[in-house]
Amino acid sequence: MKTLTRAVFLGLSGVGLAIGGAQAHHGWGSYDAAKKFTITAPVEHVDWQNPHVHLMVKHESATWEATLAPIFRMEARGLSPEMLKAGTTVSVEGYPSTRTEREMRAERITVGGKTFELR
Protein backbone atom coordinates (compact mmCIF):
# COMPACT_ATOMS: atom_id res chain seq x y z
CA MET A 1 0.00 0.00 0.00
CA LYS A 2 2.87 2.37 0.82
CA THR A 3 4.31 1.75 -2.63
CA LEU A 4 1.00 2.65 -4.29
CA THR A 5 0.63 5.78 -2.14
CA ARG A 6 4.20 6.82 -2.94
CA ALA A 7 3.62 6.24 -6.68
CA VAL A 8 0.45 8.34 -6.62
CA PHE A 9 2.23 11.09 -4.69
CA LEU A 10 5.16 11.12 -7.12
CA GLY A 11 2.80 11.12 -10.09
CA LEU A 12 0.79 14.04 -8.74
CA SER A 13 4.00 15.89 -7.88
CA GLY A 14 5.17 15.51 -11.46
CA VAL A 15 1.87 16.85 -12.76
CA GLY A 16 2.16 19.81 -10.38
CA LEU A 17 5.66 20.60 -11.63
CA ALA A 18 4.52 20.40 -15.25
CA ILE A 19 1.61 22.75 -14.59
CA GLY A 20 3.86 25.16 -12.71
CA GLY A 21 6.30 25.20 -15.63
CA ALA A 22 3.47 25.84 -18.08
CA GLN A 23 2.24 28.75 -15.97
CA ALA A 24 5.74 30.22 -15.80
CA HIS A 25 5.67 30.41 -19.61
CA HIS A 26 2.96 33.03 -20.04
CA GLY A 27 1.42 31.78 -23.28
CA TRP A 28 0.10 34.08 -25.97
CA GLY A 29 -3.41 34.56 -24.56
CA SER A 30 -2.26 37.64 -22.65
CA TYR A 31 -1.72 39.70 -25.82
CA ASP A 32 -4.42 41.60 -27.72
CA ALA A 33 -4.29 40.29 -31.30
CA ALA A 34 -6.92 42.87 -32.33
CA LYS A 35 -4.49 45.75 -31.70
CA LYS A 36 -1.53 44.96 -33.97
CA PHE A 37 0.98 47.81 -34.13
CA THR A 38 4.54 48.50 -35.25
CA ILE A 39 7.38 50.20 -33.46
CA THR A 40 10.30 51.47 -35.54
CA ALA A 41 13.17 52.56 -33.32
CA PRO A 42 16.79 51.90 -32.42
CA VAL A 43 17.49 48.93 -30.16
CA GLU A 44 18.24 50.03 -26.60
CA HIS A 45 19.06 46.56 -25.23
CA VAL A 46 18.62 42.89 -26.11
CA ASP A 47 18.50 39.87 -23.79
CA TRP A 48 19.49 36.94 -26.01
CA GLN A 49 18.28 34.13 -23.75
CA ASN A 50 15.67 31.38 -23.49
CA PRO A 51 12.78 30.87 -23.27
CA HIS A 52 12.43 34.03 -25.43
CA VAL A 53 14.68 36.77 -26.67
CA HIS A 54 13.64 40.17 -25.29
CA LEU A 55 14.30 43.43 -27.10
CA MET A 56 13.93 46.91 -25.60
CA VAL A 57 13.09 49.86 -27.88
CA LYS A 58 11.93 53.42 -27.25
CA HIS A 59 8.39 54.23 -28.48
CA GLU A 60 6.55 57.48 -27.73
CA SER A 61 9.02 58.47 -24.98
CA ALA A 62 8.71 55.10 -23.20
CA THR A 63 10.76 51.92 -23.33
CA TRP A 64 8.85 48.94 -24.71
CA GLU A 65 9.86 45.33 -24.22
CA ALA A 66 9.26 43.14 -27.26
CA THR A 67 9.06 39.41 -26.59
CA LEU A 68 10.59 37.71 -29.60
CA ALA A 69 10.96 34.02 -30.49
CA PRO A 70 13.17 31.49 -28.69
CA ILE A 71 16.87 31.53 -29.62
CA PHE A 72 16.68 28.38 -31.77
CA ARG A 73 13.91 29.91 -33.91
CA MET A 74 15.66 33.27 -34.20
CA GLU A 75 18.83 31.57 -35.41
CA ALA A 76 16.93 29.22 -37.74
CA ARG A 77 15.39 32.27 -39.40
CA GLY A 78 18.79 33.93 -39.82
CA LEU A 79 18.82 36.34 -36.86
CA SER A 80 21.82 36.66 -34.57
CA PRO A 81 22.58 38.81 -31.52
CA GLU A 82 25.06 40.82 -33.60
CA MET A 83 22.20 41.98 -35.84
CA LEU A 84 20.32 43.44 -32.84
CA LYS A 85 23.07 45.47 -31.20
CA ALA A 86 22.20 48.67 -29.35
CA GLY A 87 21.66 51.51 -31.80
CA THR A 88 20.48 49.31 -34.70
CA THR A 89 17.13 50.53 -36.03
CA VAL A 90 14.48 47.81 -36.19
CA SER A 91 10.76 47.63 -36.94
CA VAL A 92 8.90 45.28 -34.63
CA GLU A 93 5.33 44.33 -35.49
CA GLY A 94 3.19 42.67 -32.87
CA TYR A 95 0.49 42.86 -30.23
CA PRO A 96 0.37 44.71 -26.90
CA SER A 97 0.21 42.80 -23.64
CA THR A 98 -3.08 42.89 -21.76
CA ARG A 99 -1.20 42.39 -18.47
CA THR A 100 2.04 44.35 -18.66
CA GLU A 101 2.18 47.96 -19.73
CA ARG A 102 4.63 48.63 -22.58
CA GLU A 103 5.20 44.97 -23.46
CA MET A 104 4.46 43.42 -26.82
CA ARG A 105 4.55 40.01 -28.47
CA ALA A 106 6.50 40.35 -31.72
CA GLU A 107 5.22 38.55 -34.81
CA ARG A 108 7.93 39.83 -37.13
CA ILE A 109 10.97 42.05 -37.05
CA THR A 110 12.67 43.99 -39.82
CA VAL A 111 16.42 44.53 -39.52
CA GLY A 112 18.60 46.03 -42.25
CA GLY A 113 15.70 46.02 -44.72
CA LYS A 114 15.03 42.28 -44.26
CA THR A 115 11.87 41.02 -42.52
CA PHE A 116 12.00 37.91 -40.31
CA GLU A 117 8.87 35.99 -39.31
CA LEU A 118 9.08 35.00 -35.65
CA ARG A 119 6.18 32.56 -35.24
C-alpha positions as CSV (number, residue, x, y, z in Angstrom):
1,M,0.0,0.0,0.0
2,K,2.9,2.4,0.8
3,T,4.3,1.7,-2.6
4,L,1.0,2.7,-4.3
5,T,0.6,5.8,-2.1
6,R,4.2,6.8,-2.9
7,A,3.6,6.2,-6.7
8,V,0.4,8.3,-6.6
9,F,2.2,11.1,-4.7
10,L,5.2,11.1,-7.1
11,G,2.8,11.1,-10.1
12,L,0.8,14.0,-8.7
13,S,4.0,15.9,-7.9
14,G,5.2,15.5,-11.5
15,V,1.9,16.9,-12.8
16,G,2.2,19.8,-10.4
17,L,5.7,20.6,-11.6
18,A,4.5,20.4,-15.2
19,I,1.6,22.8,-14.6
20,G,3.9,25.2,-12.7
21,G,6.3,25.2,-15.6
22,A,3.5,25.8,-18.1
23,Q,2.2,28.8,-16.0
24,A,5.7,30.2,-15.8
25,H,5.7,30.4,-19.6
26,H,3.0,33.0,-20.0
27,G,1.4,31.8,-23.3
28,W,0.1,34.1,-26.0
29,G,-3.4,34.6,-24.6
30,S,-2.3,37.6,-22.7
31,Y,-1.7,39.7,-25.8
32,D,-4.4,41.6,-27.7
33,A,-4.3,40.3,-31.3
34,A,-6.9,42.9,-32.3
35,K,-4.5,45.7,-31.7
36,K,-1.5,45.0,-34.0
37,F,1.0,47.8,-34.1
38,T,4.5,48.5,-35.3
39,I,7.4,50.2,-33.5
40,T,10.3,51.5,-35.5
41,A,13.2,52.6,-33.3
42,P,16.8,51.9,-32.4
43,V,17.5,48.9,-30.2
44,E,18.2,50.0,-26.6
45,H,19.1,46.6,-25.2
46,V,18.6,42.9,-26.1
47,D,18.5,39.9,-23.8
48,W,19.5,36.9,-26.0
49,Q,18.3,34.1,-23.8
50,N,15.7,31.4,-23.5
51,P,12.8,30.9,-23.3
52,H,12.4,34.0,-25.4
53,V,14.7,36.8,-26.7
54,H,13.6,40.2,-25.3
55,L,14.3,43.4,-27.1
56,M,13.9,46.9,-25.6
57,V,13.1,49.9,-27.9
58,K,11.9,53.4,-27.2
59,H,8.4,54.2,-28.5
60,E,6.5,57.5,-27.7
61,S,9.0,58.5,-25.0
62,A,8.7,55.1,-23.2
63,T,10.8,51.9,-23.3
64,W,8.9,48.9,-24.7
65,E,9.9,45.3,-24.2
66,A,9.3,43.1,-27.3
67,T,9.1,39.4,-26.6
68,L,10.6,37.7,-29.6
69,A,11.0,34.0,-30.5
70,P,13.2,31.5,-28.7
71,I,16.9,31.5,-29.6
72,F,16.7,28.4,-31.8
73,R,13.9,29.9,-33.9
74,M,15.7,33.3,-34.2
75,E,18.8,31.6,-35.4
76,A,16.9,29.2,-37.7
77,R,15.4,32.3,-39.4
78,G,18.8,33.9,-39.8
79,L,18.8,36.3,-36.9
80,S,21.8,36.7,-34.6
81,P,22.6,38.8,-31.5
82,E,25.1,40.8,-33.6
83,M,22.2,42.0,-35.8
84,L,20.3,43.4,-32.8
85,K,23.1,45.5,-31.2
86,A,22.2,48.7,-29.3
87,G,21.7,51.5,-31.8
88,T,20.5,49.3,-34.7
89,T,17.1,50.5,-36.0
90,V,14.5,47.8,-36.2
91,S,10.8,47.6,-36.9
92,V,8.9,45.3,-34.6
93,E,5.3,44.3,-35.5
94,G,3.2,42.7,-32.9
95,Y,0.5,42.9,-30.2
96,P,0.4,44.7,-26.9
97,S,0.2,42.8,-23.6
98,T,-3.1,42.9,-21.8
99,R,-1.2,42.4,-18.5
100,T,2.0,44.3,-18.7
101,E,2.2,48.0,-19.7
102,R,4.6,48.6,-22.6
103,E,5.2,45.0,-23.5
104,M,4.5,43.4,-26.8
105,R,4.6,40.0,-28.5
106,A,6.5,40.4,-31.7
107,E,5.2,38.6,-34.8
108,R,7.9,39.8,-37.1
109,I,11.0,42.0,-37.0
110,T,12.7,44.0,-39.8
111,V,16.4,44.5,-39.5
112,G,18.6,46.0,-42.2
113,G,15.7,46.0,-44.7
114,K,15.0,42.3,-44.3
115,T,11.9,41.0,-42.5
116,F,12.0,37.9,-40.3
117,E,8.9,36.0,-39.3
118,L,9.1,35.0,-35.6
119,R,6.2,32.6,-35.2
